[in-house]
Amino acid sequence: MSDAVPLTTDRPGKVASVTPPARGRSRRLSDRKLAVAFITPALLLLLAMSVFPLVWALFLSFTDYSATRGGTGTFVWFENYTAVLTSAQVHLRAVTTLIYVVGAVVLQTVLGFTIAYLISRRTHGRGLLTTLFLIPMMLSPVVVGLFWRFMLDAQFGVVNSMLGSLGLDQVEWLTRQRTALFSLIVVDTWQWTPFIMLIALAGLTAVPKYLYEAASIDRASEWFRFRTITLPLVWPLLLIAVLFRAIEAFRLFDLVYILTSGGPGVSTETLSFHVYKVAFLGFNTGTASAYGILMVVIVIVLTQLYLRYLNKLKED
């Protein structure tokens, strides 16, 4: 005979009713199956749009495939990689890209942090100033490129008109080798300095105020507060912003395409723009795939080294 089921009731004097056991959920989806049902479409879209093109490019990089020829091409193994790594043209584009990345990121970091520091010291109008400075970052790179292309025009540009009104000579900003790359750096700095400013401003706002109060009690100078309190606490966050901007600058394409198309000559032709020319103008799809895979590997390796430095800095 089975044990009696204990009956309990909140009200004395009344017999409690036995609650029947819940029916099985065999006809319902479990939480795990429901989660899989919602996640699967997003995963399939991610595989179709990101993973598959990368795998396909890796496959093509070992072949002599060309978009103008039929078939999948024949395997040449590492010949495409050897051709890219030993090409003098690639070395020249790599130097141009390095100059651009270093110049743009350094200029954006200095200006962005300076603007953020000045805004953080204000008590009134901080939100309005931040919104105004963020406007360039909200614009499309194509719009920014066209906007600055008209402004830097040698004959009808606003910049040369202002220089002429000051009695200065006109400058061919986009058609001379000495000024074309500098113009690209200036345009990119104008658009993406607000990104550095926003992250630096978030770090400056998060600095505890009691540290500044303690420094004021000790009569510490403004430079001492900046060097020992502000900069060390904001530095890790600033390095993360630099990492994002360096990756974006390394794969720059849109501004080059709109402003200079790689010219004059090849003075502003970056690695990404050279990949575009190899793939869609020269139709050397296999070589362009190897080119792109090498760029991905370089970004991954440098990012890992950079993150190790950040982790070490955090531990220290």
C-alpha positions, -999 to 999 in steps of 0.1 A, spaced: 0 0 0 14 34 -10 21 61 15 -7 86 21 -4 119 4 -3 147 31 -31 172 29 -25 208 39 -47 238 39 -44 274 49 -78 275 65 -85 252 94 -117 233 93 -116 227 56 -105 197 37 -77 204 13 -81 192 -23 -54 172 -39 -38 191 -69 -35 168 -99 0 165 -114 8 188 -143 5 174 -177 36 166 -197 50 193 -220 55 169 -248 34 189 -272 51 222 -263 86 234 -272 111 233 -244 131 264 -236 162 250 -253 143 242 -285 127 275 -285 161 293 -281 175 272 -310 145 281 -331 151 318 -326 189 317 -330 191 295 -360 180 321 -386 206 346 -373 233 320 -374 224 309 -409 225 345 -421 259 350 -404 273 319 -420 259 330 -454 272 366 -452 304 363 -433 318 328 -428 311 314 -463 327 343 -482 358 341 -461 361 303 -466 355 308 -503 381 335 -506 406 312 -488 399 285 -513 403 309 -543 436 322 -529 452 288 -537 439 289 -574 445 310 -605 408 317 -607 396 347 -627 361 362 -628 364 365 -665 371 329 -671 348 299 -666 355 271 -642 370 272 -607 406 275 -619 436 253 -612 454 249 -580 487 269 -578 490 265 -540 511 293 -525 521 311 -557 496 338 -551 509 345 -516 545 345 -528 536 369 -556 519 393 -531 546 392 -505 574 397 -530 557 424 -551 573 459 -550 539 474 -557 525 458 -526 554 471 -505 548 506 -518 511 504 -509 519 491 -475 542 521 -468 514 544 -479 489 527 -457 513 528 -427 518 565 -432 481 571 -434 472 549 -404 499 564 -381 492 600 -392 454 597 -390 452 578 -357 478 600 -339 461 632 -350 426 619 -341 438 607 -307 455 640 -298 426 661 -310 399 638 -297 414 636 -262 420 674 -261 384 682 -270 371 656 -245 392 671 -218 380 706 -225 344 695 -226 347 676 -194 358 707 -175 326 725 -185 295 725 -163 270 741 -187 264 732 -224 283 699 -223 255 679 -239 251 705 -267 288 706 -275 291 668 -275 261 665 -299 276 691 -323 310 674 -324 294 641 -331 277 653 -363 306 644 -387 307 608 -374 270 604 -382 275 611 -419 282 585 -445 318 583 -457 306 587 -493 288 620 -483 319 632 -464 341 624 -494 319 643 -519 316 671 -494 354 676 -490 360 669 -527 341 701 -536 357 720 -507 392 710 -518 387 716 -555 416 736 -569 395 761 -589 362 764 -572 368 750 -537 359 769 -505 393 763 -490 413 778 -518 388 808 -519 396 814 -482 433 812 -489 429 836 -518 411 861 -496 440 860 -472 465 867 -500 479 832 -501 485 810 -531 460 783 -541 469 747 -534 461 717 -555 450 696 -525 440 664 -544 461 665 -575 496 668 -561 515 640 -545 527 660 -516 493 672 -505 469 644 -516 478 619 -488 478 648 -463 443 658 -475 430 622 -469 444 623 -434 427 656 -427 393 644 -440 394 612 -420 405 631 -389 375 655 -394 351 626 -395 364 603 -369 379 625 -342 345 626 -325 348 588 -320 379 592 -300 364 622 -282 333 602 -272 353 574 -257 377 597 -239 349 618 -226 333 586 -211 366 578 -194 370 613 -181 335 613 -167 341 580 -149 372 593 -130 363 595 -93 360 631 -81 374 624 -47 408 619 -63 408 655 -76 395 667 -42 424 650 -24 448 665 -49 433 700 -43 438 695 -5 475 687 -12 477 718 -34 487 697 -64 492 716 -97 469 712 -127 497 694 -146 503 670 -117 466 661 -116 465 654 -153 497 634 -153 490 613 -122 452 610 -121 435 618 -154 458 602 -179 466 569 -161 429 562 -156 418 572 -191 447 556 -209 434 520 -211 401 532 -226 419 555 -250 440 526 -262 409 506 -270 396 535 -291 430 537 -309 427 500 -317 393 504 -333 404 534 -353 437 517 -365 417 487 -378 393 510 -396 421 531 -411 440 501 -422 411 490 -444 403 524 -458 387 524 -492 357 547 -495 375 580 -490 403 571 -514 378 560 -540 357 593 -538 385 618 -533 416 607 -553 409 572 -568 444 563 -556 460 593 -574 479 613 -584 498 583 -597 496 558 -569 505 582 -541 473 576 -522 466 540 -531 462 520 -499 462 482 -496 424 480 -497 422 501 -528 449 480 -544 430 448 -537 400 464 -554 420 472 -585 436 437 -586 402 420 -582 378 442 -602 400 460 -627 426 433 -633 402 404 -627 430 384 -609 406 370 -584 429 344 -570 457 369 -563 432 394 -548 418 366 -525 453 359 -513 459 396 -508 427 399 -487 435 368 -466 470 382 -458 454 415 -447 430 396 -424 459 377 -409 479 409 -403 450 425 -386 444 394 -364 481 391 -354 485 428 -346 452 429 -327 463 399 -305 496 415 -297 478 448 -288 453 430 -266 481 413 -248 497 446 -241 463 459 -228 460 429 -205 495 434 -192 488 471 -186 456 461 -167 475 437 -145 502 463 -137 
